[in-house]
Amino acid sequence: MSASTLTRWAKKGLVPAITTIGGHHRYLLSDIQSLRARMTVDGDPDSLPRESSTEDLQDPEYSTTAVAVDVDTSRFSAGAGTDLVEVRWHGRGGQGAVTAAELLAESALEEGKYFQAFPEFGAERTGAPIRAYTRLGSSPINLHCPILQPDIVVVLDPTLLTSVDVFEGLDDGIALVNTPLAPARIAPDTAGRKWRVCTVDATGIVLETLGRNIPNTAMIGALLKVSPVVDKGTCRWVMVERLSARFSSRVVQANVDAFERAYADVRVEI
């Protein structure tokens, strides 16, 4: 089944759609299976009666808690608050990508939002490429799958740029890369590209503040500057609370300093 077919059916109200902050459409497998069952009985799906309307999709009591699929994607902004936001983290084992995904999710919890945070491991060893995912939204999140079309990509290790397609699925959003290079040096020369590149020297920052290449908290600070999906103060408080349970006050303060410096130093593609 093609994406265009699903989009056409969603516009006709035959299958509900969830629209992310970047304008990507998400469909629940159960809704598609329900439609296919109806097709088996009633025939051509385009002749079936509408199962939901635009008003249905906006109704908070509607079971999918989706929004209308004809959303104006030009309104995309880093802090647009009520839509689903999907963040995909790329890093290597030991750099704290999973912790970063969880800290962002815990910050959303503090703000009364719905959230998901989970990792995807390959070989479980230090230095091995890993992915982690964070979903944030103002409504219950019914998706339970890896993020294939992220609104935001965060790359904690620049060496992954040459070995992993970290920008895969990114259509209209932000790619944040840990590198001392300017965004123009990182941005792919691709015709029609709509997403922006942002860079910050997170490794340089944490080597000065922490003395180790664990750039996760610095990358969170940079992320919240270019895309304030949660409040900076809330995230800082969550970070301090979580780290204080495991580390000394010196280590906690070093991470806070890295968070603040990256927030101030991040560069955005013009």
N, C-alpha and C positions, 0 to 999 in steps of 0.2 A: 504494500500500500504506500503510495507516494505522499510526500508532505503536502503537495498542492491539493491532493484529494481531501486530506484531512482539513486543510484550511478552508476549502470550499464547503465542506459539510459543516464546519464550525460556523461559518458566516450564515449558513442557512438555519442554524440553530439545532442541527441534528446531533451534534456532539459538543459538550462543553469544552472550553479551552481556558487554560491559565496563561496569562500573559506576564512575562517578566519585565523588569525595569528596562531591559535592553530591547524589548519588543519581540522576544522569542515566544513562540506558542508551545505550550506543554499540554499533553492529553493523557488522561488516566486510562490505563489498559482496561479497567473494568467498564468504562464508558464505551470504548471501541468495541469490546466484546459484546456489550449490550446491543449496540447498533447492528453488529453483524448478525446477532440472533434475530433481530427484527427483520433484517434483510432476507434471512432464510425463509421467514414466514411471509413477508409482504412484498419482496422483490426489490426493485430499484430504490436505493436510499434517497435519491433526489425527489422521489414522489411521496416519501413518507411525511406525515404531519410533523410540524416543528415540535421538538421536545423541550426546547427552552428558548427564551427570547433574550434580547439584550438586557431587559429589566430583570429577568430571572437570574442572569449571570451576575448582576450587581447586587442581588438580594443576599444579605448576610446569612439568611436561613437556608439558602440553596446549598445542596449537599457538597458540591465541588468547591465552594467558596472561590469561584473563578471571577475574572473580570472580562469585559467584552473584548473580542479578538481584534476589533478594528481600532485599537488604541493608536493614538498618534505617537509614533516612536520618536518624532522630532523633539518631544518634550523631555527626552532623556536628560537627566541631570544626576549628579552624584548622590544627592540627598533626597530624591523623590521618595516620599516616605511609605506609601501604602502598598506598593507592588512587591512582588517576589524578587529578591536579589540573589543571584547565584555567583559564588566566588569559588574559583578553582586555584589551589595552591600547588606549585611545583617546587620541589626542593630535593635535598639529599638527606639520607638518614643522619641524624645528629644535629641538623640545623633548626629543628623546632617547628617544622611546617604544620605538624598535627596539633601541637600546642597552640600555634597561631590561629588555626581554624577554630579550635575550642574556645579560645579567649574571645574571639569575635562573637561566637554564638552565646557565650555566657553574658557578654555585654548586652546582647539583644534581649536575653532573658530578664536582665535587670530593668530593661526599659519596657517590659510587658509585651515583647514581640514573640512570635513563633520562630523556631529555629531548628536547624539540623547541623551537625558537624560530624564527619566521619572520615577515616583515612582509607587509602587504597595502596597497599604495599606490594612491592615486587619482592626481590630478595631482601630479607630482613637483616641488613648489615649496615654499619656506618658507611656513609658515602654512596649508598645505592639510591637511585632515583625513586622518589615516592610522590604520590599525589594525595591531597586532602581536599575536602569539600566543605563549604559552608553555605547554607541557605537561610535567608532571613525574610520575614514577611509579617504583615499585620493580621493575616488570616491563617488558619491551620494549613499545614503543608502536607499534601497527600502523596507527593513524589517520594520514591524510595529507590533511587538509582544514581549512578555517577552523573556528574554534570558534564554534558557533552557540548552544550552551547552556552558557555559562561557569559555573564555580564562583565565580570572582572577576572583577570588572570594575574596572579602574583607569582613571580619567579624569584626564589630565594638564592638560586645559584646560577650565575650567568653561563657556566659551562654547559648547562642543559640546552642552551639555545642552538647548539650545534649537534646535539644528539637526540633531542626529543622535540616533537612538534608542539611546543608549549602554547602556541597561538591557535591551535586547532579549534574550530567551532566558534571563535570569537568574531562577532559580526559588527555590533554597534555598541562599544563599551570602552573599557580601559585595560591596558596591559601595563603592569607595574613591574619593573625589572631592577634587581639589585646589581648595579654596575656604576662605575665612576664616569662612564661615557654619557654624552648628551643624548637625549631621545632621538634626535635625527640620525645618530650613528647606529641605533638599534632598530629603528622602524623599517619594516620590509618595504621595498619599492614595488608595491602592488597597486595596480590601477583600481580605482573605485573603493579603496580601503576606507572604512568609516570609523574604525576604532583608533583611539589615541594611545601613544606610548608615553609612559612616565618613567623616570629613572631616579634612583637615589643610591649613593655609595654606602649602603647599609653595612657591608663588610668593613669598610674603613672606619665607620662610626663605632661599631661594636668592638673592634680591635683596640680602639682608643679608650672606650668606656669600660668594657668588660674584660678585654684581654683575650677573648676567644671568638672564633668565627661562628657565632650562633645569632644570626641576624633577624630572628623572627619578630622580636618586639620592635625593632627599628622599622621593619617592613609594615607592621600594623600602624605605626605612627604615620608613615608615608601614605599608606592606604587611606587613612581617615582624613588626610589633607586633601587628596584628590577625589575622594568619594566618601563623604561623611555618612556612611550607612548606619552608624551608631554614634552617639555623642562621645566626643573625645574624653571628656571628664569621666564619664561612666566607664569607658574602656580602661582608662588609666587606673581607676579605683579597683576594677576587677583584676587587672594585672598585678597590682600590688598585693591584693588579698591572696591571690593564688600563689604567687611566687614567695610570699612571706611564710607560707606554710612549709616550704621546702628549703629555702635558701637564706643566707645571712642578709642582714640589712644592707651590707655593702653591695652584694650581688643584686639585690632588689633595686637599689638606687642606681646602679650602673645600667640596668635595663630601662628604668624610667628616663634616665638621661639620654639613652639611645633612642627611645620612643620620641622624646621631645625634639632631639636634633634632627631626626629623619623627617619629622613633621615639618620642620622649618626649612630643610634643605632639598626636599623633593623637587624635581624639575618636570614640567609638563610640556609635551609636544605642542608647538604652535601651529 
